[in-house]
């Protein structure tokens, strides 16, 4: 005879199965037949873990439960944040030496444990690939210690303004053309590569510079040295001025790739940018050239669109098709923001559309909105991910 606990366990399992079947059945019958695509046995199934609107990294118990759940749902890749808001999320001698703060002081839990070491250990225990993510790239905050300690590292617009407003937040941009700034970023990267059992390192759309910046004294003098004393154009979108700055960032990306590979040849240098035209013209991020030169090993393009027509047109861009000839190219899908919920039907349709176009993977932004920050039931959303990833998959080699 079964005990009460055994009966409760069996009933709970059967109920979950009925929820999964009924919800996925309704979802699939309401979805056009053309979107039903079988999962590949080799597929990137990623999720970004951030400290913005999420506390998953702040508690070992929460982190363990999250990774166990992701493993149960057959995810295979974690992208945990290690640098944002002008701080590291791990104890960093480089940060302490550079601006006097070894780990983000706003989060007391980070002083008690090495959250990145925990994420790597737990991820590997569940046979997941773990690729730390430098979310802020060259961006920092107006109140950060790095900006106060090194004000000469901050670049500006032609009118002298330095603040880059992002919703309610005031950001600043480290000058990517200064050798000291490049060395700081490179030191952070190599600190992570050397000290942790990582599978790679990831940069995103902030590993560049808004194109209206770059009019600081240092960059102007550097431009003049390379242009027979001529100053940069007044128009920030001047084609030659955009190209010159983008090429400088490309050269630095080459240094990073070479340095990472010299220390861990197997480490994946991953990039998650916006679509190419926007990345190049607005962020000076020439990722098409980075790919052509072999500076990146994986590309996950952010296609955060509500319209399916727009989503599909972004996937059809020629730069993505070209990149796919050389490296794995996955699609970044938005599962929601704190103040912008995304319905699970849209997530399902976009994941299936990416598969239908033959992309070898998807990654979701961000963990908390997979099912926790949502207006839909957690069990319903988890049932859809269970259906999407019905069997384990290896990452494409």
C-alpha positions as CSV (number, residue, x, y, z in Angstrom):
1,X,0.0,0.0,0.0
2,X,1.3,3.5,-0.8
3,X,1.9,5.9,2.0
4,X,0.2,9.4,2.1
5,X,3.4,11.0,0.8
6,X,3.7,8.6,-2.0
7,X,0.1,9.2,-3.0
8,X,0.6,12.9,-2.8
9,X,3.7,12.7,-5.0
10,X,1.9,10.6,-7.6
11,X,-1.2,12.9,-7.7
12,X,1.1,15.9,-8.0
13,X,3.0,14.3,-10.9
14,X,-0.3,13.3,-12.6
15,X,-1.7,16.8,-12.2
16,X,1.4,18.4,-13.6
17,X,1.3,16.0,-16.5
18,X,-2.4,17.0,-17.2
19,X,-1.5,20.7,-17.0
20,X,1.4,20.2,-19.4
21,X,-0.7,18.2,-21.9
22,X,-3.8,20.4,-21.8
23,X,-1.9,23.7,-22.1
24,X,0.5,22.6,-24.8
25,X,-2.4,21.0,-26.7
26,X,-4.3,24.3,-26.7
27,X,-1.2,26.2,-27.6
28,X,-0.3,23.9,-30.5
29,X,-3.7,23.7,-31.9
30,X,-3.9,27.5,-31.8
31,X,-0.6,27.9,-33.6
32,X,-0.2,27.6,-37.4
33,X,1.0,24.2,-38.5
34,X,4.0,25.7,-40.2
35,X,5.5,26.6,-36.8
36,X,5.7,23.0,-35.6
37,X,9.3,22.1,-35.9
38,X,11.1,19.2,-34.2
39,X,14.0,20.1,-32.0
40,X,17.5,19.4,-33.2
41,X,19.8,17.0,-31.2
42,X,22.4,19.7,-31.4
43,X,21.1,23.1,-30.3
44,X,22.1,26.0,-28.0
45,X,19.4,26.3,-25.3
46,X,20.5,29.3,-23.3
47,X,19.3,31.7,-20.7
48,X,20.9,34.9,-19.3
49,X,21.2,35.2,-15.6
50,X,21.3,38.8,-14.5
51,X,21.1,40.7,-11.2
52,X,18.7,43.3,-12.6
53,X,15.1,42.5,-11.4
54,X,16.3,39.1,-10.3
55,X,17.9,37.7,-7.2
56,X,18.7,34.2,-8.6
57,X,22.5,34.9,-8.2
58,X,22.3,36.2,-4.6
59,X,21.4,32.9,-2.8
60,X,23.1,29.5,-3.3
61,X,19.7,27.8,-2.5
62,X,17.9,29.9,-5.2
63,X,20.6,29.3,-7.6
64,X,20.6,25.5,-7.0
65,X,16.9,25.3,-7.5
66,X,17.0,27.5,-10.7
67,X,19.7,25.4,-12.3
68,X,18.0,22.1,-11.3
69,X,14.8,23.4,-12.9
70,X,16.6,24.5,-16.1
71,X,18.3,21.1,-16.3
72,X,14.9,19.3,-15.9
73,X,13.6,21.4,-18.8
74,X,16.7,20.5,-20.9
75,X,18.4,23.8,-21.1
76,X,22.1,23.4,-21.7
77,X,23.8,26.9,-21.5
78,X,24.0,29.6,-18.8
79,X,25.2,33.1,-19.4
80,X,25.7,34.6,-15.9
81,X,26.5,38.3,-15.6
82,X,29.9,39.1,-14.2
83,X,30.2,42.9,-15.0
84,X,27.5,45.6,-14.9
85,X,26.6,48.9,-13.2
86,X,30.4,49.6,-13.0
87,X,31.0,46.6,-10.7
88,X,32.0,43.0,-10.9
89,X,29.8,40.3,-9.4
90,X,32.8,38.3,-8.2
91,X,35.7,39.2,-6.0
92,X,38.0,41.0,-8.4
93,X,41.6,42.0,-7.6
94,X,41.6,43.9,-11.0
95,X,38.6,46.0,-9.9
96,X,40.0,46.6,-6.4
97,X,43.3,47.8,-7.9
98,X,41.6,50.0,-10.5
99,X,38.9,51.8,-8.5
100,X,39.0,50.4,-5.0
101,X,36.0,48.1,-5.0
102,X,36.4,44.4,-5.4
103,X,32.7,43.4,-5.8
104,X,29.4,45.2,-6.1
105,X,28.9,46.8,-2.7
106,X,25.1,47.3,-3.2
107,X,24.6,43.5,-2.9
108,X,25.7,42.3,0.6
109,X,25.3,38.7,-0.4
110,X,28.1,38.9,-2.9
111,X,30.6,39.5,-0.1
112,X,29.7,36.2,1.5
113,X,30.3,33.9,-1.5
114,X,31.7,33.7,-5.0
115,X,28.5,33.6,-7.0
116,X,30.2,33.0,-10.3
117,X,32.2,30.1,-8.9
118,X,28.9,28.6,-7.6
119,X,27.2,29.1,-11.0
120,X,30.0,27.3,-12.8
121,X,30.2,24.5,-10.3
122,X,26.4,23.9,-10.3
123,X,26.1,24.3,-14.1
124,X,28.9,21.8,-14.7
125,X,27.3,19.3,-12.3
126,X,24.3,19.4,-14.5
127,X,26.4,19.1,-17.7
128,X,25.7,22.7,-18.7
129,X,28.0,25.0,-20.6
130,X,28.7,28.2,-18.5
131,X,29.8,31.3,-20.4
132,X,30.2,34.4,-18.1
133,X,28.7,37.6,-19.6
134,X,30.2,41.1,-19.4
135,X,26.8,42.9,-19.7
136,X,27.9,46.5,-19.5
137,X,30.9,46.3,-21.7
138,X,32.3,49.9,-21.9
139,X,29.3,51.3,-20.1
140,X,29.2,52.3,-16.5
141,X,27.0,54.5,-14.3
142,X,27.3,58.2,-13.4
143,X,27.7,57.4,-9.7
144,X,30.2,54.5,-10.1
145,X,33.6,54.5,-8.4
146,X,35.4,53.8,-11.7
147,X,34.0,57.1,-13.1
148,X,35.0,59.0,-10.0
149,X,38.5,57.5,-9.9
150,X,39.2,57.9,-13.6
151,X,37.2,60.8,-14.9
152,X,39.6,61.1,-17.9
153,X,38.5,57.6,-19.0
154,X,35.0,58.9,-19.7
155,X,34.2,60.0,-23.3
156,X,31.6,62.6,-24.4
157,X,29.6,64.0,-27.2
158,X,30.6,67.0,-29.4
159,X,28.7,69.4,-27.1
160,X,30.6,68.1,-24.1
161,X,27.7,66.2,-22.6
162,X,28.6,62.8,-21.1
163,X,25.3,61.4,-19.7
164,X,23.6,58.7,-21.7
165,X,20.1,58.4,-20.4
166,X,18.7,54.9,-20.3
167,X,15.1,55.0,-19.0
168,X,15.5,56.4,-15.5
169,X,19.2,55.6,-15.3
170,X,22.2,57.9,-16.1
171,X,25.0,56.0,-17.8
172,X,28.5,57.0,-18.8
173,X,30.8,55.4,-21.3
174,X,34.4,54.4,-20.8
175,X,36.5,55.5,-23.8
176,X,37.2,52.3,-25.8
177,X,40.1,54.1,-27.6
178,X,42.2,54.8,-24.5
179,X,44.9,52.2,-23.8
180,X,44.1,52.3,-20.1
181,X,40.5,51.4,-20.7
182,X,41.3,48.6,-23.0
183,X,43.8,47.2,-20.6
184,X,41.2,47.3,-17.8
185,X,38.6,45.4,-19.8
186,X,41.3,42.9,-21.0
187,X,42.5,42.4,-17.4
188,X,38.9,41.7,-16.3
189,X,38.4,39.2,-19.1
190,X,41.7,37.4,-18.4
191,X,41.1,37.4,-14.7
192,X,37.9,35.4,-15.3
193,X,39.5,33.1,-17.9
194,X,42.5,32.4,-15.7
195,X,40.7,32.0,-12.3
196,X,37.5,30.1,-13.2
197,X,36.7,26.9,-15.0
198,X,34.7,28.7,-17.7
199,X,33.6,27.4,-21.1
200,X,33.8,30.9,-22.7
201,X,33.2,34.6,-22.2
202,X,30.4,36.7,-23.7
203,X,30.1,40.3,-24.7
204,X,26.9,42.0,-25.9
205,X,25.6,45.2,-27.5
206,X,27.4,47.4,-24.9
207,X,30.8,46.3,-26.2
208,X,30.9,49.3,-28.4
209,X,30.1,53.0,-28.1
210,X,27.0,55.1,-29.0
211,X,28.1,56.8,-32.3
212,X,27.5,60.3,-31.0
213,X,30.3,59.8,-28.5
214,X,34.1,60.0,-29.0
215,X,34.6,63.8,-28.9
216,X,36.8,63.8,-25.8
217,X,40.2,65.4,-26.0
218,X,42.1,62.1,-26.1
219,X,40.2,60.7,-29.1
220,X,40.3,64.0,-31.0
221,X,44.1,64.2,-30.6
222,X,44.4,60.5,-31.7
223,X,42.3,61.2,-34.8
224,X,44.3,64.3,-35.6
225,X,47.6,62.3,-35.4
226,X,46.2,59.9,-38.0
227,X,44.7,62.5,-40.3
228,X,47.4,65.1,-40.7
229,X,46.1,67.4,-38.0
230,X,42.5,67.3,-39.2
231,X,39.8,67.2,-36.5
232,X,37.0,64.7,-36.5
233,X,33.9,65.6,-38.5
234,X,31.2,67.6,-36.7
235,X,28.6,65.1,-37.8
236,X,28.9,62.0,-35.6
237,X,27.3,59.8,-38.4
238,X,30.0,60.8,-41.0
239,X,30.9,57.6,-42.7
240,X,34.6,57.9,-42.4
241,X,34.4,58.9,-38.7
242,X,32.1,56.0,-38.0
243,X,34.5,53.6,-39.8
244,X,37.6,54.9,-38.0
245,X,36.1,54.4,-34.5
246,X,34.6,51.1,-35.4
247,X,37.9,49.8,-36.7
248,X,39.6,50.8,-33.4
249,X,37.1,48.6,-31.5
250,X,37.6,45.8,-34.0
251,X,41.3,45.9,-33.4
252,X,40.7,45.6,-29.7
253,X,38.3,42.7,-30.2
254,X,41.1,40.9,-32.0
255,X,43.4,41.4,-29.0
256,X,40.8,40.0,-26.7
257,X,40.2,36.9,-28.8
258,X,43.9,36.2,-29.2
259,X,44.5,36.6,-25.5
260,X,41.6,34.4,-24.5
261,X,42.6,31.6,-26.9
262,X,46.3,31.8,-25.7
263,X,45.1,30.9,-22.2
264,X,42.2,28.6,-22.9
265,X,42.1,27.5,-26.5
266,X,38.7,25.8,-26.1
267,X,37.1,28.8,-24.6
268,X,34.2,30.2,-26.6
269,X,34.3,34.0,-27.4
270,X,30.6,34.7,-27.7
271,X,28.8,37.9,-28.8
272,X,25.2,38.9,-28.4
273,X,24.7,42.1,-30.4
274,X,21.8,43.9,-32.0
275,X,21.2,43.4,-35.8
276,X,24.1,44.5,-37.8
277,X,23.0,47.8,-39.3
278,X,22.0,49.2,-35.9
279,X,25.1,47.7,-34.2
280,X,27.5,49.3,-36.7
281,X,25.9,52.6,-37.3
282,X,24.7,53.3,-33.7
283,X,27.1,51.3,-31.6
284,X,30.3,51.3,-33.7
285,X,30.2,47.5,-33.4
286,X,31.3,45.9,-36.7
287,X,30.5,42.4,-35.7
288,X,30.3,41.3,-39.4
289,X,34.0,42.1,-39.7
290,X,34.7,40.4,-36.3
291,X,33.2,37.2,-37.7
292,X,35.1,37.5,-41.0
293,X,38.4,37.9,-39.1
294,X,37.6,35.0,-36.7
295,X,37.3,37.1,-33.6
296,X,34.1,35.5,-32.4
297,X,33.2,31.8,-32.0
298,X,29.5,32.1,-31.4
299,X,26.8,34.7,-32.3
300,X,23.5,35.2,-30.5
301,X,21.7,38.1,-32.2
302,X,19.1,39.8,-30.0
303,X,15.8,39.9,-31.9
304,X,13.5,41.3,-29.3
305,X,10.4,42.0,-31.4
306,X,6.7,41.6,-30.7
307,X,5.7,41.4,-34.4
308,X,6.3,38.0,-36.0
309,X,6.8,39.6,-39.4
310,X,9.5,41.8,-38.0
311,X,11.0,38.9,-36.1
312,X,11.2,36.8,-39.3
313,X,12.6,39.6,-41.4
314,X,15.4,40.2,-38.9
315,X,16.4,36.5,-39.1
316,X,16.6,36.8,-42.9
317,X,19.2,39.5,-42.8
318,X,22.2,38.7,-45.1
319,X,24.8,39.3,-42.3
320,X,23.2,36.4,-40.3
321,X,23.2,34.2,-43.3
322,X,26.9,35.0,-43.9
323,X,27.8,34.4,-40.2
324,X,26.2,31.0,-40.2
325,X,28.7,29.8,-42.8
326,X,31.4,30.1,-40.2
327,X,30.1,29.9,-36.6
328,X,27.0,28.8,-34.7
329,X,24.4,31.6,-34.9
330,X,21.6,31.5,-32.4
331,X,18.6,33.8,-31.9
332,X,18.1,35.8,-28.7
333,X,14.4,35.9,-27.7
334,X,12.8,38.2,-25.1
335,X,10.7,36.4,-22.5
336,X,9.8,39.6,-20.8
337,X,11.0,42.5,-18.7
338,X,9.8,43.6,-15.3
339,X,7.4,46.1,-16.7
340,X,6.9,44.4,-20.1
341,X,5.5,40.9,-19.8
342,X,5.7,38.7,-22.9
343,X,3.1,36.0,-23.4
344,X,4.3,32.4,-23.7
345,X,2.5,32.0,-27.0
346,X,4.9,34.6,-28.6
347,X,7.9,32.9,-27.0
348,X,6.8,29.6,-28.5
349,X,6.1,31.0,-31.9
350,X,9.5,32.8,-32.1
351,X,11.4,29.7,-30.9
352,X,9.7,27.6,-33.5
353,X,10.3,30.2,-36.2
354,X,14.0,30.2,-35.4
355,X,14.1,26.5,-35.7
356,X,12.2,26.6,-38.9
357,X,14.9,28.9,-40.4
358,X,17.6,26.4,-39.4
359,X,19.3,28.4,-36.6
360,X,21.2,26.0,-34.3
361,X,19.9,27.5,-31.1
362,X,18.0,30.1,-29.0
363,X,18.7,31.9,-25.8
364,X,16.2,33.7,-23.6
365,X,16.4,37.0,-21.9
366,X,16.1,36.6,-19.0
367,X,15.9,33.9,-16.4
368,X,13.3,35.6,-14.1
369,X,10.9,36.2,-16.9
370,X,10.9,32.6,-18.1
371,X,8.1,31.9,-15.6
372,X,8.6,33.9,-12.4
373,X,7.9,37.5,-13.5
374,X,4.9,36.9,-15.6
375,X,1.1,37.3,-15.7
376,X,0.7,33.7,-16.7
377,X,0.9,30.7,-14.5
378,X,4.3,29.3,-13.8
379,X,3.2,25.8,-14.5
380,X,1.8,26.8,-17.9
381,X,5.0,28.6,-19.0
382,X,7.2,25.7,-17.8
383,X,5.0,23.3,-19.7
384,X,5.7,25.2,-22.9
385,X,9.5,25.1,-22.3
386,X,9.2,21.4,-21.6
387,X,7.5,21.0,-24.9
388,X,10.1,23.1,-26.7
389,X,12.9,21.1,-25.2
390,X,11.3,17.7,-25.0
391,X,14.6,15.8,-25.0
392,X,18.2,16.8,-24.0
393,X,20.4,18.3,-26.7
394,X,24.1,18.8,-27.1
395,X,25.4,22.2,-28.1
396,X,26.6,22.5,-31.7
397,X,30.3,21.8,-32.0
